[in-house]
């Protein structure tokens, strides 16, 4: 059983909220999560006939985006530890015109079931903060990246503007759990946990430093919505 640092059964939590996950993502982020992902995708250059891995793929939105943006010979693997999230994602994949390019796999991001240097690109969107040990997850992603391959992380972050920060804390700490209670059929406690991981996850500077410490190069950051989210781009050395 995979547990978070707060001793939460995270796979069970995501199984529980899977039916409402896409709807709640749109409500809680005010639709911004899709806009952030599109901006990140616009900055990624996908190699021809590439092999791409989306870690913590959830309901497969980013896996689908990678498949749609890549050429016909490229292949995308989406990995997640929640069977119910993958079940929702598989329905979306099956209904898409790129289903033949996508494979969804149940597995643990802390122990990726892939050979060394298997992928040209690894992405993880809004999943790193839920790993029991984000550092170990990043080590695994480094291992499965090919030399010269790129890692892209899209994750919640914390605003640094002293005027914006109190409003952000109120939104994260009070409104988001209320949304979960009202719009997710009384599953407010699950969203309370997710809100706490958002508020207490490392900031963008700390994540940048961790990537550099682990051997990633060319680490750059793009922040969104006054710092409520941040994208990190990094490369495994040739």
ZADO-1210 file (C-alpha; in nm, 4 decimals, padded with zeros to 6 digits):
<atoms>
<atom x="00.0000" y="00.0000" z="00.0000" code="UNK" pos="1"/>
<atom x="00.1487" y="00.3354" z="-00.1047" code="UNK" pos="2"/>
<atom x="00.1166" y="00.5962" z="00.1677" code="UNK" pos="3"/>
<atom x="00.1968" y="00.9651" z="00.1688" code="UNK" pos="4"/>
<atom x="00.4172" y="01.1369" z="00.4298" code="UNK" pos="5"/>
<atom x="00.0920" y="01.2099" z="00.6178" code="UNK" pos="6"/>
<atom x="00.0339" y="00.8312" z="00.6341" code="UNK" pos="7"/>
<atom x="-00.2556" y="00.8528" z="00.3911" code="UNK" pos="8"/>
<atom x="-00.3422" y="00.5669" z="00.1578" code="UNK" pos="9"/>
<atom x="-00.3079" y="00.7843" z="-00.1518" code="UNK" pos="10"/>
<atom x="-00.4028" y="00.5160" z="-00.4034" code="UNK" pos="11"/>
<atom x="-00.7213" y="00.4497" z="-00.2069" code="UNK" pos="12"/>
<atom x="-00.7926" y="00.8210" z="-00.1856" code="UNK" pos="13"/>
<atom x="-00.7660" y="00.8637" z="-00.5622" code="UNK" pos="14"/>
<atom x="-00.9732" y="00.5496" z="-00.6216" code="UNK" pos="15"/>
<atom x="-01.2389" y="00.7138" z="-00.4037" code="UNK" pos="16"/>
<atom x="-01.2478" y="01.0457" z="-00.5919" code="UNK" pos="17"/>
<atom x="-01.1888" y="00.9083" z="-00.9446" code="UNK" pos="18"/>
<atom x="-01.5500" y="00.9459" z="-01.0671" code="UNK" pos="19"/>
<atom x="-01.5522" y="01.3189" z="-00.9897" code="UNK" pos="20"/>
<atom x="-01.1837" y="01.3925" z="-01.0469" code="UNK" pos="21"/>
<atom x="-01.2034" y="01.5659" z="-01.3847" code="UNK" pos="22"/>
<atom x="-01.5040" y="01.7745" z="-01.2836" code="UNK" pos="23"/>
<atom x="-01.3410" y="01.8751" z="-00.9555" code="UNK" pos="24"/>
<atom x="-01.0137" y="01.9656" z="-01.1261" code="UNK" pos="25"/>
<atom x="-01.2022" y="02.2121" z="-01.3428" code="UNK" pos="26"/>
<atom x="-01.3915" y="02.3569" z="-01.0471" code="UNK" pos="27"/>
<atom x="-01.1001" y="02.3854" z="-00.8057" code="UNK" pos="28"/>
<atom x="-00.8521" y="02.5277" z="-01.0567" code="UNK" pos="29"/>
<atom x="-01.1213" y="02.7443" z="-01.2193" code="UNK" pos="30"/>
<atom x="-01.0276" y="02.5676" z="-01.5438" code="UNK" pos="31"/>
<atom x="-00.6681" y="02.6881" z="-01.5194" code="UNK" pos="32"/>
<atom x="-00.5088" y="02.3423" z="-01.5062" code="UNK" pos="33"/>
<atom x="-00.5904" y="02.2884" z="-01.8731" code="UNK" pos="34"/>
<atom x="-00.4528" y="02.6307" z="-01.9661" code="UNK" pos="35"/>
<atom x="-00.1326" y="02.5646" z="-01.7710" code="UNK" pos="36"/>
<atom x="-00.0837" y="02.2293" z="-01.9427" code="UNK" pos="37"/>
<atom x="-00.1358" y="02.3806" z="-02.2876" code="UNK" pos="38"/>
<atom x="00.1274" y="02.6443" z="-02.2126" code="UNK" pos="39"/>
<atom x="00.3702" y="02.3774" z="-02.0963" code="UNK" pos="40"/>
<atom x="00.3052" y="02.1613" z="-02.4026" code="UNK" pos="41"/>
<atom x="00.3791" y="02.4609" z="-02.6262" code="UNK" pos="42"/>
<atom x="00.7326" y="02.4690" z="-02.4837" code="UNK" pos="43"/>
<atom x="00.8091" y="02.0997" z="-02.5358" code="UNK" pos="44"/>
<atom x="00.9745" y="01.9835" z="-02.8556" code="UNK" pos="45"/>
<atom x="00.8728" y="01.6235" z="-02.9076" code="UNK" pos="46"/>
<atom x="01.1243" y="01.4127" z="-03.1008" code="UNK" pos="47"/>
<atom x="01.0113" y="01.2032" z="-03.3953" code="UNK" pos="48"/>
<atom x="00.9229" y="00.8430" z="-03.3111" code="UNK" pos="49"/>
<atom x="00.9641" y="00.9281" z="-02.9450" code="UNK" pos="50"/>
<atom x="00.8874" y="00.7268" z="-02.6359" code="UNK" pos="51"/>
<atom x="00.7149" y="00.9323" z="-02.3682" code="UNK" pos="52"/>
<atom x="00.6157" y="00.8519" z="-02.0097" code="UNK" pos="53"/>
<atom x="00.3511" y="01.0392" z="-01.8118" code="UNK" pos="54"/>
<atom x="00.3919" y="00.9561" z="-01.4423" code="UNK" pos="55"/>
<atom x="00.0868" y="00.9897" z="-01.2142" code="UNK" pos="56"/>
<atom x="-00.1182" y="01.0103" z="-01.5315" code="UNK" pos="57"/>
<atom x="-00.4488" y="00.9945" z="-01.3440" code="UNK" pos="58"/>
<atom x="-00.7302" y="01.0133" z="-01.5983" code="UNK" pos="59"/>
<atom x="-00.4754" y="01.0386" z="-01.8808" code="UNK" pos="60"/>
<atom x="-00.5189" y="01.4024" z="-01.9855" code="UNK" pos="61"/>
<atom x="-00.1458" y="01.4627" z="-02.0303" code="UNK" pos="62"/>
<atom x="-00.0898" y="01.1242" z="-02.1940" code="UNK" pos="63"/>
<atom x="-00.3589" y="01.2148" z="-02.4457" code="UNK" pos="64"/>
<atom x="-00.2037" y="01.5565" z="-02.5058" code="UNK" pos="65"/>
<atom x="00.1355" y="01.3975" z="-02.5739" code="UNK" pos="66"/>
<atom x="-00.0143" y="01.1450" z="-02.8133" code="UNK" pos="67"/>
<atom x="-00.2062" y="01.4130" z="-03.0000" code="UNK" pos="68"/>
<atom x="00.0991" y="01.6400" z="-03.0333" code="UNK" pos="69"/>
<atom x="00.3484" y="01.3721" z="-03.1426" code="UNK" pos="70"/>
<atom x="00.4001" y="01.1976" z="-03.4735" code="UNK" pos="71"/>
<atom x="00.2411" y="00.8711" z="-03.5793" code="UNK" pos="72"/>
<atom x="00.5392" y="00.6573" z="-03.4734" code="UNK" pos="73"/>
<atom x="00.5580" y="00.7934" z="-03.1190" code="UNK" pos="74"/>
<atom x="00.4329" y="00.5962" z="-02.8201" code="UNK" pos="75"/>
<atom x="00.3053" y="00.7195" z="-02.4840" code="UNK" pos="76"/>
<atom x="00.2897" y="00.5276" z="-02.1571" code="UNK" pos="77"/>
<atom x="00.0721" y="00.6635" z="-01.8775" code="UNK" pos="78"/>
<atom x="00.1449" y="00.5241" z="-01.5310" code="UNK" pos="79"/>
<atom x="-00.0631" y="00.5601" z="-01.2161" code="UNK" pos="80"/>
<atom x="-00.1132" y="00.3639" z="-00.8950" code="UNK" pos="81"/>
<atom x="-00.4910" y="00.4133" z="-00.8858" code="UNK" pos="82"/>
<atom x="-00.6869" y="00.1497" z="-01.0751" code="UNK" pos="83"/>
<atom x="-01.0019" y="00.3614" z="-01.0713" code="UNK" pos="84"/>
<atom x="-00.8286" y="00.6692" z="-01.2111" code="UNK" pos="85"/>
<atom x="-00.6830" y="00.4541" z="-01.4884" code="UNK" pos="86"/>
<atom x="-01.0272" y="00.3092" z="-01.5601" code="UNK" pos="87"/>
<atom x="-01.1622" y="00.6595" z="-01.6193" code="UNK" pos="88"/>
<atom x="-00.8561" y="00.7407" z="-01.8292" code="UNK" pos="89"/>
<atom x="-00.8906" y="00.4252" z="-02.0369" code="UNK" pos="90"/>
<atom x="-01.2423" y="00.5246" z="-02.1417" code="UNK" pos="91"/>
<atom x="-01.1094" y="00.8613" z="-02.2602" code="UNK" pos="92"/>
<atom x="-00.8213" y="00.6953" z="-02.4446" code="UNK" pos="93"/>
<atom x="-01.0508" y="00.4427" z="-02.6126" code="UNK" pos="94"/>
<atom x="-01.2741" y="00.7237" z="-02.7396" code="UNK" pos="95"/>
<atom x="-00.9813" y="00.9225" z="-02.8817" code="UNK" pos="96"/>
<atom x="-00.8296" y="00.8991" z="-03.2317" code="UNK" pos="97"/>
<atom x="-00.4844" y="00.8293" z="-03.0810" code="UNK" pos="98"/>
<atom x="-00.5743" y="00.5227" z="-02.8745" code="UNK" pos="99"/>
<atom x="-00.3222" y="00.3060" z="-03.0619" code="UNK" pos="100"/>
<atom x="-00.0367" y="00.5290" z="-02.9389" code="UNK" pos="101"/>
<atom x="-00.1204" y="00.5105" z="-02.5662" code="UNK" pos="102"/>
<atom x="-00.0679" y="00.2365" z="-02.3091" code="UNK" pos="103"/>
<atom x="-00.1924" y="00.2884" z="-01.9528" code="UNK" pos="104"/>
<atom x="-00.0092" y="00.0947" z="-01.6810" code="UNK" pos="105"/>
<atom x="-00.0784" y="00.0549" z="-01.3109" code="UNK" pos="106"/>
<atom x="00.2433" y="00.0986" z="-01.1165" code="UNK" pos="107"/>
<atom x="00.4376" y="00.2804" z="-00.8468" code="UNK" pos="108"/>
<atom x="00.6216" y="00.6019" z="-00.9335" code="UNK" pos="109"/>
<atom x="00.8697" y="00.5204" z="-00.6584" code="UNK" pos="110"/>
<atom x="00.9699" y="00.1998" z="-00.8391" code="UNK" pos="111"/>
<atom x="00.9018" y="00.2527" z="-01.2084" code="UNK" pos="112"/>
<atom x="00.8567" y="-00.0815" z="-01.3917" code="UNK" pos="113"/>
<atom x="01.0745" y="00.0185" z="-01.6873" code="UNK" pos="114"/>
<atom x="01.4324" y="-00.0383" z="-01.7995" code="UNK" pos="115"/>
<atom x="01.7014" y="00.2264" z="-01.7641" code="UNK" pos="116"/>
<atom x="01.7057" y="00.4893" z="-02.0398" code="UNK" pos="117"/>
<atom x="01.3677" y="00.3932" z="-02.1869" code="UNK" pos="118"/>
<atom x="01.2091" y="00.7340" z="-02.2545" code="UNK" pos="119"/>
<atom x="01.2887" y="01.0535" z="-02.4439" code="UNK" pos="120"/>
<atom x="01.0535" y="01.2557" z="-02.2228" code="UNK" pos="121"/>
<atom x="00.9035" y="01.2063" z="-01.8773" code="UNK" pos="122"/>
<atom x="00.6186" y="01.4258" z="-01.7538" code="UNK" pos="123"/>
<atom x="00.4375" y="01.4431" z="-01.4222" code="UNK" pos="124"/>
<atom x="00.1438" y="01.6748" z="-01.3643" code="UNK" pos="125"/>
<atom x="00.0127" y="01.7500" z="-01.0152" code="UNK" pos="126"/>
<atom x="00.1434" y="01.4211" z="-00.8819" code="UNK" pos="127"/>
<atom x="00.4896" y="01.4831" z="-00.7403" code="UNK" pos="128"/>
<atom x="00.3563" y="01.6326" z="-00.4168" code="UNK" pos="129"/>
<atom x="00.1591" y="01.3142" z="-00.3455" code="UNK" pos="130"/>
<atom x="00.4578" y="01.0787" z="-00.3608" code="UNK" pos="131"/>
<atom x="00.5774" y="00.9427" z="-00.0261" code="UNK" pos="132"/>
<atom x="00.9284" y="01.0556" z="-00.1232" code="UNK" pos="133"/>
<atom x="00.9411" y="01.3039" z="-00.4141" code="UNK" pos="134"/>
<atom x="01.3196" y="01.2757" z="-00.4235" code="UNK" pos="135"/>
<atom x="01.3030" y="00.9001" z="-00.4821" code="UNK" pos="136"/>
<atom x="01.0431" y="00.9550" z="-00.7524" code="UNK" pos="137"/>
<atom x="01.2703" y="01.2030" z="-00.9289" code="UNK" pos="138"/>
<atom x="01.5614" y="00.9578" z="-00.9029" code="UNK" pos="139"/>
<atom x="01.3472" y="00.6935" z="-01.0733" code="UNK" pos="140"/>
<atom x="01.2445" y="00.9361" z="-01.3480" code="UNK" pos="141"/>
<atom x="01.6121" y="01.0200" z="-01.4031" code="UNK" pos="142"/>
<atom x="01.6904" y="00.6479" z="-01.4304" code="UNK" pos="143"/>
<atom x="01.4324" y="00.5764" z="-01.7016" code="UNK" pos="144"/>
<atom x="01.5145" y="00.8893" z="-01.9037" code="UNK" pos="145"/>
<atom x="01.7471" y="00.8465" z="-02.1983" code="UNK" pos="146"/>
<atom x="02.0677" y="01.0503" z="-02.2000" code="UNK" pos="147"/>
<atom x="01.9710" y="01.3970" z="-02.3171" code="UNK" pos="148"/>
<atom x="01.6044" y="01.3296" z="-02.2370" code="UNK" pos="149"/>
<atom x="01.3777" y="01.5885" z="-02.0791" code="UNK" pos="150"/>
<atom x="01.1790" y="01.5914" z="-01.7551" code="UNK" pos="151"/>
<atom x="00.8793" y="01.8249" z="-01.7288" code="UNK" pos="152"/>
<atom x="00.6996" y="01.8772" z="-01.3985" code="UNK" pos="153"/>
<atom x="00.3758" y="02.0739" z="-01.3645" code="UNK" pos="154"/>
<atom x="00.2833" y="02.1144" z="-01.0005" code="UNK" pos="155"/>
<atom x="00.0978" y="02.3353" z="-00.7585" code="UNK" pos="156"/>
<atom x="00.3162" y="02.5927" z="-00.5892" code="UNK" pos="157"/>
<atom x="00.2905" y="02.8842" z="-00.3507" code="UNK" pos="158"/>
<atom x="00.2609" y="03.2529" z="-00.4408" code="UNK" pos="159"/>
<atom x="00.5379" y="03.4699" z="-00.2973" code="UNK" pos="160"/>
<atom x="00.3629" y="03.8058" z="-00.3379" code="UNK" pos="161"/>
<atom x="00.2661" y="03.9185" z="00.0163" code="UNK" pos="162"/>
<atom x="-00.0595" y="04.0664" z="-00.1117" code="UNK" pos="163"/>
<atom x="-00.1648" y="03.7550" z="-00.3045" code="UNK" pos="164"/>
<atom x="-00.0498" y="03.4936" z="-00.0506" code="UNK" pos="165"/>
<atom x="-00.3256" y="03.5440" z="00.2164" code="UNK" pos="166"/>
<atom x="-00.5971" y="03.5108" z="-00.0481" code="UNK" pos="167"/>
<atom x="-00.4302" y="03.1969" z="-00.1840" code="UNK" pos="168"/>
<atom x="-00.4124" y="03.0431" z="00.1645" code="UNK" pos="169"/>
<atom x="-00.7809" y="03.1157" z="00.2228" code="UNK" pos="170"/>
<atom x="-00.8713" y="02.9612" z="-00.1123" code="UNK" pos="171"/>
<atom x="-00.6591" y="02.6517" z="-00.0569" code="UNK" pos="172"/>
<atom x="-00.7372" y="02.6038" z="00.3112" code="UNK" pos="173"/>
<atom x="-01.1075" y="02.6886" z="00.3186" code="UNK" pos="174"/>
<atom x="-01.2719" y="02.7036" z="-00.0224" code="UNK" pos="175"/>
<atom x="-01.1147" y="02.3983" z="-00.1851" code="UNK" pos="176"/>
<atom x="-01.2295" y="02.1541" z="00.0886" code="UNK" pos="177"/>
<atom x="-01.5745" y="02.3144" z="00.0745" code="UNK" pos="178"/>
<atom x="-01.5849" y="02.2558" z="-00.3012" code="UNK" pos="179"/>
<atom x="-01.4997" y="01.8911" z="-00.2366" code="UNK" pos="180"/>
<atom x="-01.7790" y="01.8606" z="00.0167" code="UNK" pos="181"/>
<atom x="-02.0401" y="02.0272" z="-00.2039" code="UNK" pos="182"/>
<atom x="-01.9491" y="01.9155" z="-00.5571" code="UNK" pos="183"/>
<atom x="-01.7843" y="01.5762" z="-00.4930" code="UNK" pos="184"/>
<atom x="-02.0681" y="01.4090" z="-00.3045" code="UNK" pos="185"/>
<atom x="-01.9368" y="01.4766" z="00.0439" code="UNK" pos="186"/>
<atom x="-01.5724" y="01.3848" z="-00.0207" code="UNK" pos="187"/>
<atom x="-01.4407" y="01.6958" z="00.1485" code="UNK" pos="188"/>
<atom x="-01.1899" y="01.5057" z="00.3622" code="UNK" pos="189"/>
<atom x="-01.0122" y="01.3792" z="00.0509" code="UNK" pos="190"/>
<atom x="-00.9837" y="01.7311" z="-00.0817" code="UNK" pos="191"/>
<atom x="-00.8701" y="01.8533" z="00.2591" code="UNK" pos="192"/>
<atom x="-00.5721" y="01.6182" z="00.2244" code="UNK" pos="193"/>
<atom x="-00.4986" y="01.7351" z="-00.1310" code="UNK" pos="194"/>
<atom x="-00.5206" y="02.0963" z="-00.0196" code="UNK" pos="195"/>
<atom x="-00.2719" y="02.0318" z="00.2616" code="UNK" pos="196"/>
<atom x="-00.0245" y="01.8746" z="00.0201" code="UNK" pos="197"/>
<atom x="-00.0638" y="02.1814" z="-00.2008" code="UNK" pos="198"/>
<atom x="00.0072" y="02.4215" z="00.0830" code="UNK" pos="199"/>
<atom x="00.3029" y="02.2335" z="00.2312" code="UNK" pos="200"/>
<atom x="00.4826" y="02.1043" z="-00.0778" code="UNK" pos="201"/>
<atom x="00.8287" y="02.2463" z="-00.1456" code="UNK" pos="202"/>
<atom x="00.8368" y="02.5808" z="-00.3267" code="UNK" pos="203"/>
<atom x="00.9645" y="02.6242" z="-00.6782" code="UNK" pos="204"/>
<atom x="01.3128" y="02.7298" z="-00.5658" code="UNK" pos="205"/>
<atom x="01.3527" y="02.4194" z="-00.3485" code="UNK" pos="206"/>
<atom x="01.2336" y="02.1918" z="-00.6272" code="UNK" pos="207"/>
<atom x="01.4749" y="02.3541" z="-00.8714" code="UNK" pos="208"/>
<atom x="01.7621" y="02.2971" z="-00.6300" code="UNK" pos="209"/>
<atom x="01.6601" y="01.9355" z="-00.5723" code="UNK" pos="210"/>
<atom x="01.6600" y="01.8695" z="-00.9464" code="UNK" pos="211"/>
<atom x="02.0085" y="02.0170" z="-00.9766" code="UNK" pos="212"/>
<atom x="02.1318" y="01.8157" z="-00.6772" code="UNK" pos="213"/>
<atom x="02.0073" y="01.4955" z="-00.8433" code="UNK" pos="214"/>
<atom x="02.2087" y="01.5623" z="-01.1570" code="UNK" pos="215"/>
<atom x="01.9481" y="01.7195" z="-01.3830" code="UNK" pos="216"/>
<atom x="02.0794" y="02.0019" z="-01.6001" code="UNK" pos="217"/>
<atom x="01.9347" y="02.3114" z="-01.7676" code="UNK" pos="218"/>
<atom x="01.6688" y="02.3496" z="-01.4971" code="UNK" pos="219"/>
<atom x="01.4245" y="02.6293" z="-01.5790" code="UNK" pos="220"/>
<atom x="01.0936" y="02.7343" z="-01.4231" code="UNK" pos="221"/>
<atom x="00.7770" y="02.8936" z="-01.5563" code="UNK" pos="222"/>
<atom x="00.5271" y="03.0147" z="-01.2961" code="UNK" pos="223"/>
<atom x="00.1531" y="03.0546" z="-01.3481" code="UNK" pos="224"/>
<atom x="-00.1271" y="03.2508" z="-01.1825" code="UNK" pos="225"/>
<atom x="00.0903" y="03.4544" z="-00.9427" code="UNK" pos="226"/>
<atom x="00.2806" y="03.1384" z="-00.8470" code="UNK" pos="227"/>
<atom x="-00.0164" y="02.9089" z="-00.7734" code="UNK" pos="228"/>
<atom x="00.1441" y="02.6576" z="-01.0106" code="UNK" pos="229"/>
<atom x="00.4869" y="02.6146" z="-01.1626" code="UNK" pos="230"/>
<atom x="00.6386" y="02.4150" z="-01.4457" code="UNK" pos="231"/>
<atom x="00.9932" y="02.2846" z="-01.4126" code="UNK" pos="232"/>
<atom x="01.1905" y="02.1817" z="-01.7201" code="UNK" pos="233"/>
<atom x="01.5106" y="01.9808" z="-01.6802" code="UNK" pos="234"/>
<atom x="01.7370" y="01.7577" z="-01.8863" code="UNK" pos="235"/>
<atom x="01.9368" y="01.4434" z="-01.8181" code="UNK" pos="236"/>
<atom x="02.2972" y="01.4999" z="-01.9287" code="UNK" pos="237"/>
<atom x="02.4131" y="01.3434" z="-02.2577" code="UNK" pos="238"/>
</atoms>
